[in-house]
Amino acid sequence: MSTGRAAVVTGIGSYVPPNVVTNEDLSARLDTSDAWIRSRTGIAERYVVSPGTSTSDLAVEAGLRALKSAGDEEVGAVVLATTTPDQPCPATAPQVAARLGLGRVPAFDVAAVCSGFLYGLASAAGLVAAGIADRVLLIAADAFTTIVNPEDRTTAVIFADGAGAVVLRAGSPGEAGALGPLVLGSDGELSHLIEVPAGGSRTRSAGRPVAPEDHYFRMLGRDTYRHAVEHMTAASTEAAERAGWRLDEVDRFVAHQANARILEAVSDRLGIPAERRLSNIARVGNTGAASIPLLLAEATAEGRLTAGNRVLLTAFGGGLSWGAATLVWPGLQTTE
C-alpha cells in the first residue's frame, strides 16, 4: 500500500438549473412519447439552463456548495471537467476560480466528456501527490443542452444540464474518503461514435462551409451502448481488484448516469444487486461529466450514501474514454 500523500474527499456540492423539462414537454414538439423515452432511457424529466446561463454559472453554484460542505473556502487549485466550456478560449476554470474569490490559484479544464469527473479526480490527485496543492476544488459541469440538436429525438430526450463538485485535501491513503486506485482508458480510433464534428481546427482549417447539423452533438447509440457496457464493466472490475475488494463487498455502485439500460447491464455483469446501485437518471437525465458528483451529493443528502460505505465509481464517454475508482465514503456535511 502507498504511504505517500493521498487525495481525500472532504466536501461535496451540486447544482441544477431551475427549469424542468418533462417527457410530455418534449413529446409536444418531437415525434416521441413519455412511454418511448422511459422505455429506452429510464428518464422522466431533466433540468435545462435558461437563455444566457453558461457552464461557469452552474460550476460556481456547485463549487460554492462544495466549499461550504468542506468548511474551508481556501483551496490551492481548481479543476473543471466539462465538454461545454463558456468559450473555446480561454479555459473556463480560471473564470470560475475568480468568481469564487479563490485568488490566483492554478486552474484548468479537463475534457473527457462523460468520463470527465474521473479524469478530474486523477488530475486533482496528481496535484495533491506532487505537493502542488494541499486542497483542490474539482468541479464537473455541463450545459449539455447547448450542444444538442433540439430537433433530434435520439439525443434531445437524454441530455440535461447540471454541476457537481468535491473538495479534496491531502491526507493518508488509509483514511475514509481517500481515493483508491484509479483506472483510466481511451480509444481514439472510435472517436466518431461520440462527437461534435464542427467547431475545432479540423473544420476551421478546411476552408469549406460546415453543415449546420455538424455543430451539434451526435452519438451512434448501438455501438456506444456495447462499448460502454464492456469498458465500464472491465474498469470497475480492475479498480475493485486493485483496491483489494471483492465485488460483493461494494456497498454502493455509482455509475455515470448515461442510460438506464446501460446502468442495468453493467451492474448485472458485475453482480451488484439493485439495492446497492445508486441512480437519479429518471429525475435529472444524463448531465455529462456532472452526473457522478451530482448523484454522490444527492445520495449523501438523502442518506442513501453514508460514512463507511465502500463506493465503486465508473464512467464512459466520448474519446472514447472510460474509468473507475474506489473509496470508502467519509462523513460529510451537505448543503443540498
C-alpha positions in Angstrom: 0.0 0.0 0.0 1.2 3.5 -0.8 2.5 5.5 2.1 2.5 8.9 0.2 0.0 11.7 0.2 -3.5 10.7 -0.8 -6.3 12.9 -2.1 -9.2 12.7 0.4 -12.8 13.9 -0.3 -13.7 16.4 2.4 -16.6 18.4 0.8 -19.3 17.9 -1.8 -21.9 20.0 -3.5 -24.2 20.1 -6.6 -26.5 22.4 -8.5 -29.1 22.0 -11.3 -30.8 24.9 -13.0 -34.4 25.6 -12.0 -36.1 24.8 -15.3 -37.6 21.3 -15.5 -38.4 19.7 -18.9 -40.7 16.7 -18.7 -41.2 13.9 -21.3 -44.6 15.4 -22.0 -42.9 18.8 -22.8 -40.6 17.1 -25.3 -43.5 15.0 -26.8 -45.3 18.2 -27.6 -42.6 19.2 -30.2 -40.9 15.9 -31.1 -42.0 12.6 -32.6 -41.8 10.8 -29.3 -43.8 9.9 -26.2 -43.3 9.5 -22.5 -43.5 5.8 -22.8 -40.9 5.7 -25.6 -38.5 7.8 -23.7 -38.9 5.9 -20.4 -38.5 2.5 -22.0 -35.3 3.4 -23.9 -33.6 5.7 -21.4 -35.3 5.5 -18.0 -35.6 9.3 -17.9 -38.8 11.1 -16.9 -37.6 14.7 -16.6 -34.4 16.8 -16.8 -33.1 20.2 -15.8 -32.1 22.7 -18.5 -30.4 26.1 -18.5 -32.2 29.3 -19.2 -31.0 31.5 -22.2 -27.8 33.3 -21.2 -26.9 30.8 -18.5 -23.5 29.2 -19.0 -21.4 26.3 -17.7 -19.5 28.6 -15.5 -22.7 29.7 -13.8 -23.5 26.1 -12.9 -19.9 25.4 -11.8 -19.8 28.4 -9.5 -23.0 27.3 -7.7 -21.8 23.7 -7.2 -18.3 25.0 -6.2 -19.8 27.3 -3.5 -21.7 24.4 -2.0 -18.7 22.1 -2.0 -16.6 24.7 -0.3 -19.3 25.2 2.3 -19.5 21.5 2.9 -15.8 21.3 3.4 -15.9 24.1 6.0 -13.0 25.9 4.4 -13.1 28.2 1.4 -9.3 28.0 0.8 -8.0 25.8 -2.0 -4.7 25.6 -3.8 -6.1 24.7 -7.3 -9.3 24.4 -9.3 -10.0 21.7 -11.9 -13.1 21.9 -14.1 -14.3 18.9 -16.1 -16.6 20.0 -18.9 -17.5 19.4 -22.6 -19.3 22.7 -22.8 -16.8 25.5 -21.8 -18.1 29.0 -21.9 -15.9 29.6 -24.9 -13.2 27.8 -26.9 -10.5 30.1 -25.4 -9.6 30.7 -22.7 -10.4 27.8 -20.4 -13.4 28.3 -18.1 -11.8 27.1 -14.8 -9.8 30.4 -14.2 -13.0 32.4 -14.5 -14.8 30.1 -12.1 -11.9 30.4 -9.6 -12.1 34.2 -9.9 -15.8 34.3 -9.4 -15.4 32.1 -6.3 -12.9 34.6 -4.9 -10.1 32.0 -4.8 -7.4 34.3 -5.9 -4.7 33.5 -8.4 -4.6 29.7 -7.9 -3.8 27.4 -10.8 -7.0 26.5 -12.6 -7.6 24.4 -15.8 -10.2 22.5 -17.7 -10.3 18.7 -18.3 -12.1 17.5 -21.4 -13.1 13.8 -21.2 -16.8 14.2 -21.9 -18.9 12.0 -19.6 -15.7 10.5 -18.1 -14.6 14.0 -17.1 -15.2 13.6 -13.4 -13.0 10.6 -13.1 -10.2 12.1 -15.2 -10.6 15.2 -13.0 -10.2 13.1 -9.9 -6.9 11.8 -11.4 -5.8 15.3 -12.1 -6.7 16.5 -8.6 -5.0 13.5 -7.0 -1.9 14.3 -9.0 -1.8 17.9 -7.8 -2.0 16.7 -4.2 0.5 13.9 -4.6 3.0 16.3 -6.2 2.7 18.8 -3.4 1.4 21.5 -5.8 -1.8 21.9 -3.7 -2.9 20.7 -0.3 -6.6 21.3 -1.2 -8.2 21.0 -4.7 -11.7 22.0 -5.8 -12.8 19.7 -8.5 -16.0 20.7 -10.4 -17.7 18.8 -13.1 -20.3 20.9 -15.0 -22.0 20.7 -18.3 -24.7 22.8 -20.1 -25.1 19.8 -22.4 -28.4 21.0 -23.9 -26.5 23.9 -25.5 -24.7 21.5 -27.9 -27.6 19.0 -28.5 -29.8 19.4 -31.6 -33.3 20.3 -30.1 -34.9 18.5 -33.1 -33.0 15.2 -32.7 -35.1 13.0 -30.5 -32.3 10.4 -30.0 -30.2 12.9 -28.1 -32.6 15.7 -27.0 -34.5 13.3 -24.7 -31.3 12.1 -23.0 -29.1 15.1 -22.2 -29.5 17.7 -19.5 -27.6 20.4 -17.5 -26.0 20.5 -14.1 -22.9 20.6 -12.0 -21.3 18.7 -9.1 -18.2 19.4 -7.1 -15.9 17.9 -4.5 -13.1 19.3 -2.4 -10.1 17.1 -1.9 -7.4 17.6 0.7 -4.1 16.0 1.3 -4.3 13.0 3.7 -3.3 9.4 4.3 -4.2 6.5 2.0 -5.9 4.5 4.7 -8.4 7.1 5.9 -12.0 7.4 5.0 -12.5 9.5 1.8 -9.1 8.7 0.4 -9.2 7.9 -3.3 -8.3 4.3 -4.1 -6.8 3.1 -7.3 -7.9 5.0 -10.4 -8.3 3.1 -13.7 -8.5 5.1 -16.9 -8.5 4.3 -20.6 -9.3 5.6 -24.0 -9.7 4.5 -27.7 -9.3 7.4 -30.1 -9.9 5.0 -33.1 -13.6 5.1 -32.1 -13.9 8.8 -31.6 -16.6 9.1 -34.3 -19.1 7.2 -32.0 -19.5 10.3 -29.8 -18.6 13.7 -31.3 -19.4 17.3 -32.3 -17.8 17.3 -35.7 -17.5 21.1 -36.3 -16.0 24.0 -34.3 -12.4 22.8 -34.0 -9.3 23.3 -36.0 -10.0 20.5 -38.4 -13.1 22.0 -39.9 -11.9 25.6 -39.5 -8.7 24.9 -41.5 -10.6 23.1 -44.2 -12.0 26.4 -45.6 -15.2 24.7 -46.6 -18.8 25.5 -45.4 -19.9 23.4 -42.5 -23.3 21.8 -42.4 -25.4 23.3 -39.6 -26.0 19.8 -38.0 -22.2 19.3 -37.6 -22.2 21.9 -34.8 -24.4 19.6 -32.7 -23.5 16.6 -30.6 -24.1 13.2 -32.2 -23.8 9.7 -31.0 -24.1 6.2 -32.6 -26.3 4.7 -29.9 -26.0 0.9 -30.5 -22.2 0.9 -30.8 -21.9 3.3 -27.9 -24.0 1.0 -25.7 -21.9 -2.0 -26.5 -18.6 -0.3 -25.7 -19.9 1.5 -22.6 -21.0 -1.8 -21.1 -17.8 -3.5 -22.0 -15.4 -0.9 -20.7 -17.3 0.2 -17.6 -17.5 -3.5 -16.5 -13.8 -4.1 -17.1 -12.7 -0.9 -15.5 -14.9 -1.5 -12.5 -13.6 -5.0 -12.1 -10.0 -3.8 -12.3 -10.5 -0.9 -9.8 -12.1 -3.3 -7.3 -9.3 -5.8 -7.7 -6.6 -3.2 -7.3 -8.3 -1.9 -4.1 -8.4 -5.5 -2.7 -12.2 -5.6 -2.8 -14.5 -8.4 -3.9 -17.4 -7.0 -5.9 -19.8 -8.4 -3.4 -18.1 -6.1 -0.8 -19.2 -3.0 -2.7 -21.9 -1.1 -0.7 -22.7 1.5 -3.3 -22.2 1.4 -7.1 -22.2 4.8 -8.7 -22.0 4.8 -12.5 -22.3 7.7 -14.9 -26.0 8.2 -15.4 -25.9 7.6 -19.2 -28.9 5.4 -19.8 -30.9 3.1 -17.6 -30.3 0.1 -19.8 -26.5 0.7 -19.7 -26.6 1.0 -15.9 -28.6 -2.2 -15.5 -26.4 -4.1 -17.9 -23.1 -3.1 -16.2 -24.5 -3.7 -12.7 -25.8 -7.2 -13.7 -22.4 -8.1 -15.2 -20.7 -7.1 -12.0 -23.2 -9.0 -9.9 -24.1 -5.9 -7.9 -27.8 -6.1 -6.7 -30.3 -3.4 -7.3 -30.4 -2.2 -3.7 -26.7 -1.3 -3.9 -27.0 0.7 -7.0 -27.4 4.5 -6.8 -29.3 6.3 -9.6 -31.1 9.5 -10.3 -31.3 9.4 -14.1 -35.1 9.3 -14.0 -35.1 12.8 -12.4 -32.1 14.5 -13.9 -31.2 12.8 -17.1 -27.7 12.5 -18.5 -25.7 15.5 -17.2 -22.4 14.6 -18.8 -19.4 15.0 -16.6 -21.6 16.2 -13.8 -23.6 13.1 -13.4 -21.4 11.2 -10.8 -20.8 14.1 -8.4 -24.5 15.2 -8.7 -25.5 11.7 -7.7 -23.0 11.5 -4.9 -24.2 14.8 -3.4 -27.9 13.9 -3.7 -27.4 10.4 -2.2 -25.4 11.8 0.7 -28.0 14.4 1.4 -30.8 11.8 1.3 -28.9 9.3 3.5 -28.6 6.7 0.7 -24.8 7.1 0.9 -23.3 7.1 4.4 -20.0 7.1 6.1 -18.2 3.8 5.8 -19.8 2.7 2.6 -17.5 1.1 0.1 -18.1 3.0 -3.1 -17.2 2.0 -6.7 -17.4 4.7 -9.3 -17.3 4.2 -13.1 -17.9 6.3 -16.2 -17.8 6.1 -20.0 -17.8 8.9 -22.6 -16.5 10.3 -25.8 -12.9 9.9 -26.8 -13.7 7.1 -26.3 -12.8 7.4 -22.7 -13.7 5.5 -19.5 -12.6 5.0 -16.0 -13.3 3.6 -12.5 -12.3 4.4 -8.9 -12.9 3.3 -5.4 -13.1 5.0 -2.0 -14.6 4.5 1.4 -17.2 7.2 1.8 -16.4 9.8 4.6 -18.8 11.6 6.9 -19.7 14.8 5.0 -21.8 17.8 5.8 -24.0 18.7 2.8 -25.8 21.8 1.8 -28.2 20.3 -0.7 
